[in-house]
Amino acid sequence: MVDRLRSRTSVRTAVVWEVLRAALAEQFPGSDPAAPAPLDILDAGGGSGGFAVPLAQLDHRVTVVDPSPDSLAALRRRAAEAGVRTPVRAVQGDFANLHVVVPAASYDVVLCHSVFEVVEDPAAAMAAVTAALRPGGLVSILAANRTAAVVGRAVAGHFADARRILTDPTGRWGDGDALVRRFTVAEVAGLAAAAGLVVGPVHGIRVFTDLVPGGLLDADPEAAAALLGLEHAVTGRSEFLGLATQLHLLASRPR
């Protein structure tokens, strides 16, 4: 069970990493992973540091803002265990007070991964993110995909839930839904554009991973690697965006 969960986690994050690191190298020449130029990076809602610590290992200056003290404690432990040379700054806070806990226009990159689907006011949160970015800065947004949720609930046999997602203004399937909202491609792109960001490419994340039967990765040791290769192959293809559990949008603040 543990190995299977690790395999799924690897597949779920690896494609995001590939897209993000390529975007950093393009947006900030000299930030190639082999010889990174230090950047100021804010991970808003970054939790225990799944992205923050690896970025710090590349010598970037990373700040994590998260409302959970337990997550921030886990972040500090993870950073210590990883032996990062550039300490990760952990700050307790949320989007409501982001402008208080971080200086305006002080970050080259802001990560907003799996947070817009749970915040109270996505537009205000996006405005706070934009304010934290320097001109020419990059924002990486990972958001739950409404269309894929319809497919997922239908495949699981929950047809009424799938239909409700189609008509619910927030894309929820019912009171038991753990998410506050989901987005279409147009909605997440519109959120960024309304905040004054220049919208870049949108990639599909976890196109097949959440649809694969759980026993498959147990039965075939090579299945996880093959699945990851397939996810890499389709992430940038627009015809697969509807099936992706998450939408990964890159946007930049005009110079």
N, C-alpha and C positions, 0 to 999 in steps of 0.2 A: 504493500500500500504506500509506504513512504517513498519508494523508488518511483512509483507511478506518479505520485503527486509532484515529485521533483522534476520528472520528465515533462509534465504538463506545465509547470511553472516556467521551465526553461523555454519551452515553445512559446508561451504567452509573452515573455519579455524579450526574447532574443531579437525578434523582428523590430520591435520598438527601438532597441539599442542600435541596430544597424541603420535605421532611418535617421535617428537622432545624431549619431556620430558622423554620418555623411553630411548632414545638414550643418553641423558645427564646423566641419572642415571647409565647407563651401562658403558659409556666412562669415567665418573668421579665418582667413588664410593664416596658416601657421599653427592652427589648433588640431592638426593631424594627430590621431591617437598615438602615433609612433614618437612624436615630438611636440606635445601639446603646449600651446601658449596659454598661460593661466587666464581664465575667464572668471568673472564674478557671476555666480549662478544661484538663483533662488529656486528652491523646490517648495512650492506652496502646497501644503497638505501632504508633504513628503513622508509622513509616518516614520517608520523605522529605518529609512535610508536605503531602500532597494536600488534607487538610482543615485542618490546623493553620495553614498560611500564609493561606488565605482568611479564616479566623476572626481571625487577628491583624490582617489588613487592616481588619477591622471594629472594631479597637481592643480586642479581648479579650486578656486575659493568658493565653497558651497555653504549656503545658509538654508536651513530647513525650518519652515514655520508650520507648526501643527498644533491643534488644540489639545491633543492628548499627552499628558505628562508621561504615561507609560510608554507610548510610542517613541517619545524623545529619549527616554532612558534606554530603550532598546537600540535607538540610533547611536547613542554614545558608546554602548557596548560593542555594537557592530564595527564602528569606526576604530575603536581601540583594538579589537581583534584583528582588523585588517591592517593595522599599523600604518595608517595614512600619515604622510608627512605634513600635509596641510590640514589642520584641524577643521572638522565640520562644525559650523556654528548652529546650535539648536535653540530655537526661540519658540516659546509657547504663545500661540495666537491663532486667529482665524481671519477670514476675509473681511469681517466687519471692522477689524482694527489693523488690517495689514498696513495701512498708510501710517500708523503710529509706530509699529514695531520694525519697519524697514524704511530706509530713506527713499525718497522719490528719485526716479531716473538714475538708479545706482547699480543696475544689473544688466549684464550683457545677454543673459538667458534666463527665462523663467519657465519652469516646468509646472504644468497644471494637469496632473494625471489622475483621473478618476475622482475629480472633486466637483465639477460642474453639475453632475447628476445628483449631488447631495446638498449643495449649498442652498440657502433660502432664496437668494436673488442672483441668478447667474449673470445678469447684465451688470450689476454693481460689482460683482466679483471680477468680471472681465475688465471693467474700468480700473479696478485696483491693480490688476496685473499690468495693464498698459502703463499706468502711472509709475510702476516700479522699474519699467524697462528704460534703458538708455536709447536715444535715437539710433536706429540701425540694429537694435536688439532683436532677439529671436524668442518667440514663445512656442512651446510644445504643448499641445492640448490633446489629452486622451479622454474620450467621452463615450458613454454607452450609446449604442446604435439602436434606435427604435425599430427599424425594419428587421434587423436580425432577431430582435426579441420576439417578433411575431412568428418568425420561422421556428425559433427555439421552442416556444410554448406549443406550437402546432405539432411539431415533431414529437414532443413529449405527450401528446394526446390531450392537451388542455386547449381545446378549440375555442371555448368561450373566452378564455383569457387572451388568446391570440387576437380575437376580434375586438376585444375591449382596448387593447393597445392601439389598434388602428384609429379608434375614435376618441380615446382619452386625450385631453389637451396636453398632458404631461407624459404620455406614453407609458403609463403604468397599467399592470394587468389586474390589480386588485389591492385590497387592504393589506394583504400579506407581502406585497412587493417591497423588497428591501431598499429600492431606489426611489428617490423623490421624483425623478424625471429621466427621460431619454431624449435623444436628439436624432433628427435626420441630418444628412450632409448639409442641406441648405440651412438648417437651423443653427448648427454649430458654426458654419462659415459666416452666417449673418450676425451671430453674436460677436465674432471677432471683428468683422467689418464695421459694425455699429460703434465699436470702441475705438475706431480709427486705425486699426491694424491693416496691413496689406496681406491678404489671404494667399497662402501658398498651396502646395499640394496636400491632398488628403489621401491617407493610406488606410487600407483595411487591415485590422489586427484581429487575429484569431478567426480567420475565415472558416476553417474546418475543425480547429482544435476542440471546440466545445460540442461539436456534433459527432466526434469520434467515440465509439463505444469504449467504456472504461477498460474492459478486459483486453483490448487490442494491444495496448502498450505493455501489458504484462506478458502476453503470449509471444510477442515478437520483440526481442531486444533492439532490433534495428528500426523498429517502427517510429520511434520518437525522432530519430535523425531524418528519416524519410519525410515525416510529417513537417518537420521544421523546414526542410528544403522546399516542400510544396508551398508552405506559408510564405517563404521568401519570394517564390516565383509569382505569387498572385497579389502580393501586398499593394503594388502600385497599379493594378489593373482595375479600372473603374467598373467593369462589369461584375466584379466580385464584391463591391462595397456593400451591397445590400445584405450579404451573408455575414459580414464581419461583426463580431460581437462588440468591438470597439472601433471608433473612428479616430485616427491619429492625424490631427491637422497641425501644420506649421504655418506661422504667421510672423510678420516682422513689423516693427515700429518704424515709420518713415524717418529718414535722416533729416 
